[in-house]
Amino acid sequence: MHLTKWSVICDNSTMHHWFQSNTHLRTAKSLFAISIILIAVTSLKAEELRYENHVYNEEIKSVILRTNKDFYDPIAIANLKSINSLVLEFDYMQADQEFFQFQFIHCSAQWEPSDLQVTEYLEGITMGEIRTYEFSTNTLKQYVHYTLKFPDNEMKLIKSGNYLLKVFRNFDEEDLVITRRFMLLDSRTKSSGSVRGSTNPKTRFQNQEVDFEVNYENYQIPNPFTDVSGVILQNNNWTTAKYNLKPLFVNSNNLIFNYEDVNVFDGNNEFRFFDIRSLRFFSNQVAEKFTDSVVNTVLRKEENKGHVTYSFQKDFNGKRIFDNKDGSADQLDLDYSLVHFTLVANNKINVGDVYIYGELTDWKILPEFKMNYMEGRGFYTQSVLLKQGYYNYHYVVAKEGSDQPEYAFTEGNHFETENDYTVLVYHHNMYYNYDELIGVLRLNSSGIQR
């Protein structure tokens, strides 16, 4: 990961004057305020439960579900027999605490509710409380930071597979706050695989193909062609994941998943980045800063990369890290900044709308991250409230009503791009009628010849 050194100290009065003299940034702030109002009005209507990573309340920000390790791994996979191996963290953007509860729902490999009863996958109480919370300190934007470590002895999960963590408040299961996906692994297989440029000549220079094999020696699978399925994620993105892949061949105890179509991903491009770990000093992607009710961070104008030749740069594959470089190691000193994005475009892209995209958006096309085109000025702009940290992101295009990102118009697709891949192997247990997670394989495309 390429991290930049800080430059000069920000002069707030100068920055504020500069900002006021730039009409497009004033417009961006107005659009941001309007979007917050619209989101608040929309949220008055209770949302139905979604079996995906989703935030249901606009007062909840910076949600992260991770493994309890020294390094950050954003895909939440824990060993079935581990205790306190997963951590949920989020901020409630109010000065006073709320009362949050949680439950677990066992799901199929396709993230639908499984046929298991709660008592079949959970020992102990069926509803827990999030008891660990702390108040922010020395921040312009006040919030309460919540932490939940699980599973524990009070709520012991006893089946492998996919789970949905459901967080709600005031013991009202319909007052949803957060849902997060996580998985418990009961390792029964050994897997290997590779990432290469697509074998289809038409997409050879734009796409990447993921092939893998699964060895299930010493494990009984009566009918591997129907009972085993694979899922592939690129950069931990569930939106573009490839589901329900079946083995093409069985060679002794080896299952061969070697397709030429359903296992192919857009290569995309290396991620853009910005660094707001310090709100006092500058990184090289920050043009200006000033403070009103919050710290405003104006990012440098970005160019469209849709027709630019591929160029390698080290990135973080879409992730974000919350961190503070302003002198305190305390996570509760992390403040929020209104970050102003600008994408240069001489003409409006007419095939869809432009969005900011990455882990900062839960890998989803979200209305609050939609870019607004400034007619006659040649750029898109949007402003988003984000927590101090280091961020990767893309600009993507999405057609109206679609949740699928398209990279060709804003980032380009290149088979050389360095991407992470995760392969999940499921076995449908016919006796108990649920999907076990029996294997996980991590791959990277860096071995592709450039």
C-alpha positions in Angstrom: 0.0 0.0 0.0 1.5 3.3 -1.0 1.1 5.9 1.8 2.0 9.5 1.2 3.9 12.0 3.5 2.1 15.1 4.8 2.7 18.5 3.4 1.9 22.0 4.7 -0.4 22.9 7.6 -3.9 24.1 6.5 -4.8 27.7 6.9 -8.5 27.5 7.6 -9.5 31.1 6.8 -7.7 30.9 3.4 -9.3 27.6 2.6 -12.7 28.9 3.6 -12.4 31.9 1.3 -11.2 29.6 -1.5 -14.2 27.3 -1.0 -16.7 30.1 -1.0 -15.3 31.4 -4.3 -15.9 28.0 -6.0 -19.5 27.7 -7.0 -19.4 23.9 -7.6 -18.2 23.2 -4.1 -21.0 25.3 -2.6 -23.4 23.4 -4.8 -21.9 20.1 -3.6 -22.5 21.1 0.0 -26.1 22.0 -0.8 -26.7 18.7 -2.6 -25.2 16.9 0.3 -27.6 18.6 2.7 -30.6 17.8 0.5 -29.5 14.2 0.2 -29.4 13.9 4.0 -32.9 15.2 4.3 -34.2 12.8 1.6 -32.5 9.9 3.3 -34.0 10.9 6.6 -37.5 11.1 5.1 -37.1 7.7 3.4 -35.9 6.1 6.6 -39.2 6.9 8.4 -40.6 3.9 6.6 -39.4 0.7 8.1 -37.4 -1.4 5.7 -37.8 -5.1 5.3 -35.0 -7.5 6.4 -32.3 -7.9 3.7 -30.1 -10.9 3.7 -27.0 -8.8 2.8 -24.7 -6.2 4.2 -27.0 -3.2 4.8 -27.4 -0.2 7.0 -31.1 0.7 7.7 -30.6 3.8 9.8 -28.9 7.0 8.6 -27.5 7.7 12.1 -25.3 4.5 11.8 -21.9 5.0 10.1 -18.6 3.3 9.6 -19.8 -0.3 10.1 -17.2 -2.9 9.9 -17.4 -6.7 10.6 -13.9 -8.3 10.7 -12.0 -11.2 12.1 -10.4 -10.6 15.4 -6.8 -10.6 14.1 -3.9 -8.2 14.1 -4.4 -7.5 10.4 -7.5 -6.3 8.7 -9.5 -8.9 6.8 -12.8 -7.5 5.6 -14.4 -10.8 4.7 -15.7 -12.3 8.0 -14.9 -16.0 8.0 -14.2 -17.7 11.3 -13.5 -21.3 12.4 -16.6 -23.1 13.6 -14.9 -23.9 16.9 -13.4 -20.5 17.6 -14.6 -18.3 20.4 -14.7 -14.4 20.2 -13.3 -14.6 16.7 -15.5 -11.9 15.0 -15.8 -8.2 15.8 -18.6 -5.8 14.8 -17.9 -2.1 15.2 -20.1 0.9 14.2 -20.7 4.5 15.2 -24.1 5.9 16.3 -24.0 9.6 15.3 -25.6 11.0 18.4 -24.3 12.3 21.7 -26.3 9.7 23.8 -26.2 5.9 23.7 -29.0 3.7 22.3 -29.8 0.1 23.3 -29.0 -2.4 20.5 -29.7 -6.1 20.4 -28.7 -8.8 17.9 -29.7 -12.2 16.6 -28.2 -14.8 14.2 -29.9 -16.3 11.2 -28.5 -19.3 9.4 -28.6 -19.0 5.6 -28.1 -21.1 2.5 -25.2 -20.8 0.1 -27.3 -18.3 -1.9 -28.1 -16.2 1.2 -31.6 -17.3 1.8 -33.0 -18.4 5.2 -32.1 -22.1 5.7 -34.5 -24.7 6.9 -32.8 -25.1 10.2 -34.6 -24.1 13.4 -32.8 -21.7 15.7 -32.2 -24.5 18.3 -30.5 -26.6 15.6 -27.7 -24.1 14.9 -27.6 -22.1 18.2 -27.0 -23.2 21.8 -27.8 -20.7 24.6 -29.9 -17.5 24.4 -31.4 -16.5 21.1 -31.1 -12.7 21.5 -28.0 -10.8 22.7 -27.3 -7.2 23.7 -24.4 -5.0 22.6 -23.1 -3.9 25.9 -19.8 -2.3 24.9 -19.9 1.3 23.9 -17.7 4.4 24.3 -18.2 8.1 23.6 -16.1 10.0 21.1 -13.6 12.5 22.5 -12.1 15.7 21.1 -14.2 15.4 17.9 -16.3 18.1 16.2 -18.8 15.3 15.2 -20.0 13.5 18.3 -20.9 9.8 18.2 -21.0 6.7 20.3 -18.8 3.8 19.2 -20.2 0.3 19.7 -18.3 -3.0 19.7 -19.5 -6.6 19.7 -17.3 -9.6 19.9 -18.9 -13.0 19.0 -19.6 -15.9 19.2 -19.3 -16.4 22.9 -20.5 -18.9 25.5 -23.9 -17.3 25.9 -24.7 -17.7 22.2 -22.7 -20.7 20.7 -23.1 -21.4 17.0 -22.8 -25.1 16.3 -23.3 -25.4 12.5 -21.0 -24.2 9.7 -22.2 -22.2 6.8 -23.5 -18.7 6.1 -24.9 -16.5 8.8 -26.7 -13.1 8.9 -26.0 -10.9 12.0 -29.2 -8.8 12.6 -28.9 -5.7 14.8 -32.0 -3.9 16.0 -32.9 -1.6 18.8 -35.1 -1.4 21.9 -35.9 -5.1 21.6 -38.0 -4.4 18.5 -36.9 -6.8 15.7 -38.6 -4.6 13.1 -36.6 -1.6 14.1 -33.6 -2.8 12.0 -30.3 -1.0 12.3 -27.7 -3.2 10.6 -27.3 -6.6 8.8 -24.0 -8.2 8.2 -22.9 -11.4 6.5 -20.4 -13.8 8.1 -19.4 -17.4 7.7 -18.3 -20.2 9.9 -15.9 -22.7 8.4 -15.7 -26.4 9.1 -12.7 -27.2 6.9 -13.1 -30.6 5.2 -11.3 -30.1 1.9 -8.1 -28.9 0.3 -8.3 -26.5 -2.6 -6.0 -25.0 -5.2 -6.5 -22.6 -8.1 -5.3 -19.9 -10.4 -6.3 -16.5 -11.9 -5.5 -15.8 -15.5 -6.6 -13.7 -18.4 -9.9 -14.8 -19.9 -9.6 -17.8 -22.3 -12.3 -16.2 -24.5 -10.4 -14.3 -27.2 -13.0 -11.5 -27.3 -12.4 -10.6 -23.7 -8.8 -11.7 -23.3 -7.5 -8.2 -22.4 -10.4 -7.1 -20.2 -11.4 -10.0 -18.0 -9.9 -12.4 -15.5 -10.8 -16.1 -15.2 -10.7 -18.0 -11.8 -10.2 -21.8 -12.1 -10.0 -24.0 -9.0 -10.0 -27.6 -7.8 -11.4 -29.1 -4.6 -10.0 -32.3 -3.0 -12.4 -34.0 -0.6 -10.4 -37.1 0.4 -11.5 -38.6 3.7 -14.8 -36.8 3.5 -18.0 -38.4 2.3 -19.9 -36.6 -0.5 -22.5 -38.9 -2.0 -23.2 -36.9 -5.1 -20.6 -34.2 -5.7 -22.2 -32.9 -8.9 -25.3 -31.8 -7.1 -24.3 -31.5 -3.5 -21.2 -29.3 -3.9 -21.2 -25.7 -5.1 -18.7 -22.9 -5.2 -18.9 -19.1 -4.8 -16.2 -16.7 -6.0 -15.8 -13.1 -4.7 -13.6 -10.5 -6.2 -12.1 -8.1 -3.6 -14.7 -9.3 -1.1 -17.5 -7.8 -3.2 -20.8 -9.7 -2.7 -22.6 -7.7 -5.4 -20.5 -9.1 -8.3 -20.0 -12.6 -6.8 -20.4 -15.7 -8.9 -22.8 -18.1 -7.2 -23.8 -21.8 -7.4 -20.8 -23.0 -9.5 -21.0 -26.8 -10.0 -18.0 -29.0 -10.7 -17.5 -29.8 -14.4 -15.5 -33.0 -13.8 -14.8 -35.4 -11.0 -11.3 -37.0 -11.0 -11.0 -39.5 -8.2 -11.6 -37.2 -5.1 -10.8 -34.0 -7.1 -13.6 -31.7 -8.2 -12.7 -29.6 -11.2 -14.2 -26.1 -11.6 -12.6 -25.0 -14.9 -15.1 -22.9 -16.8 -14.7 -20.3 -19.5 -17.7 -18.1 -18.8 -19.4 -18.2 -15.4 -16.1 -17.9 -13.5 -15.0 -14.7 -15.4 -14.8 -11.2 -13.8 -14.1 -7.8 -15.3 -10.5 -7.0 -14.6 -11.4 -3.4 -13.5 -8.5 -1.0 -12.7 -6.3 -0.3 -9.8 -8.1 1.7 -7.1 -8.0 5.4 -6.6 -7.2 6.5 -3.0 -7.3 9.3 -0.6 -5.8 9.7 2.9 -7.6 11.6 5.6 -5.9 9.9 8.6 -4.9 13.5 9.5 -7.3 16.3 9.4 -4.6 18.8 10.1 -2.0 18.0 7.4 -2.3 17.1 3.7 -1.9 14.0 1.7 -1.1 14.3 -2.0 -4.7 13.5 -3.0 -6.1 16.4 -0.9 -6.3 19.9 -2.5 -7.8 22.0 0.3 -9.2 21.8 3.8 -11.3 24.1 5.9 -13.6 23.8 9.0 -17.1 24.9 9.6 -19.4 22.6 11.6 -17.1 19.8 10.5 -13.7 19.5 8.8 -14.1 19.7 5.0 -11.7 17.8 2.8 -11.6 18.8 -0.9 -10.0 16.1 -3.0 -8.0 16.8 -6.1 -9.9 16.6 -9.3 -9.7 13.1 -10.8 -9.6 12.3 -14.5 -11.7 9.7 -16.3 -9.6 6.5 -16.9 -12.1 4.7 -19.1 -9.8 5.0 -22.2 -6.4 5.2 -20.6 -3.7 2.5 -21.0 -3.3 0.3 -17.9 -0.6 1.4 -15.5 0.2 -0.6 -12.3 0.1 1.1 -8.9 -0.1 -0.6 -5.6 -3.5 -0.3 -3.9 -5.6 -1.8 -1.1 -8.1 -3.5 -3.4 -11.0 -1.3 -2.4 -10.6 -1.5 1.4 -10.7 1.2 4.0 -8.8 1.6 7.3 -10.0 3.9 10.1 -6.9 5.5 11.6 -5.7 8.7 13.3 -2.4 10.4 12.5 -3.0 13.6 14.4 -1.1 12.6 17.5 -3.5 10.3 19.3 -3.7 6.5 19.1 -7.1 6.5 20.6 -9.7 5.3 18.1 -12.3 7.5 19.9 -10.4 10.6 18.7 -11.2 9.8 15.1 -13.3 12.6 13.7 -15.5 12.8 10.6 -14.9 14.9 7.6 -17.1 16.0 4.7 -15.2 14.8 1.7 -15.7 16.5 -1.6 -15.2 14.4 -4.7 -14.8 15.7 -8.3 -14.5 13.6 -11.5 -13.7 15.5 -14.7 -16.0 14.7 -17.6 -16.3 17.0 -20.6 -19.7 15.4 -21.4 -22.2 13.7 -19.2 -22.0 9.9 -19.4 -25.4 8.9 -21.1 -25.4 5.2 -20.4 -26.1 5.5 -16.6 -25.3 7.4 -13.5 -21.8 7.7 -11.9 -21.3 6.5 -8.3 -18.4 6.4 -5.8 -17.9 2.7 -5.1 -15.9 0.4 -2.8 -15.9 -0.9 0.7 -16.9 2.6 1.8 -20.3 2.0 0.1 -20.6 -1.7 1.3 -19.8 -2.6 -2.4 -23.3 -1.3 -3.3 -24.8 1.3 -5.6 -26.1 3.8 -3.0 -28.0 7.0 -3.6 -25.9 9.0 -1.2 -22.8 8.2 -3.3 -24.3 9.2 -6.6 -22.3 11.9 -8.4 -24.1 15.0 -9.7 -23.1 16.3 -13.1 -22.5 20.1 -13.3 -23.8 21.1 -16.7 -21.5 23.4 -18.6 -18.7 23.0 -16.1 -17.4 19.6 -17.2 -17.3 17.6 -14.0 -19.2 15.4 -11.6 -19.3 16.2 -7.9 -20.5 14.7 -4.6 -19.8 15.3 -0.9 -19.9 12.4 1.7 -19.3 12.4 5.4 -16.6 9.9 6.2 -14.5 8.9 9.2 -10.8 9.6 9.4 -8.8 6.9 7.6 -7.3 5.6 4.4 -9.7 4.8 1.6 -9.7 3.0 -1.8 -12.5 3.6 -4.2 -13.6 3.5 -7.9 -15.9 5.6 -9.9 -18.4 3.3 -11.6 -21.5 3.6 -13.8 -24.8 1.9 -13.0 -27.9 1.9 -15.2 -31.2 3.0 -13.6 -32.6 0.2 -11.5 -29.4 -1.9 -11.7 -27.2 -2.8 -8.7 -24.3 -4.0 -11.0 -21.3 -1.6 -11.4 -19.8 -1.0 -14.9 -16.2 0.1 -15.0 -15.6 0.5 -18.7 -16.7 4.1 -18.9 -14.9 5.5 -15.9 -12.0 3.1 -14.9 -11.5 0.7 -17.8 -11.1 -3.0 -17.6 -7.6 -4.6 -17.8 -6.7 -8.2 -17.4 -3.4 -7.1 -15.7 -5.1 -5.5 -12.7 -4.2 -6.9 -9.3 -7.3 -8.3 -7.6 -8.0 -10.5 -4.6 -10.3 -13.5 -5.0 -12.0 -15.7 -2.4 -13.4 -19.1 -3.3 -16.1 -20.6 -0.9 -16.9 -24.3 -1.1 -20.3 -25.5 0.2 -21.7 -29.0 0.7 -25.4 -29.5 1.0 -25.9 -31.8 3.9 -28.7 -34.0 2.8 -29.3 -35.4 6.3 -29.8 -32.1 8.1 -30.8 -30.2 4.9 -28.5 -27.2 5.1 -25.4 -25.9 3.3 -22.1 -26.5 5.1 -19.0 -24.3 4.4 -16.3 -26.9 4.0 -13.5 -25.0 2.2 -12.1 -21.6 1.6 -9.4 -20.6 -0.9 -7.6 -17.3 -1.2 -6.1 -16.3 -4.6 -4.6 -13.2 -6.1 -4.2 -12.2 -9.8 -0.6 -10.8 -9.3 0.7 -13.9 -11.0 -0.8 -12.9 -14.4 1.9 -12.0 -16.9 2.0 -8.3 -17.5 
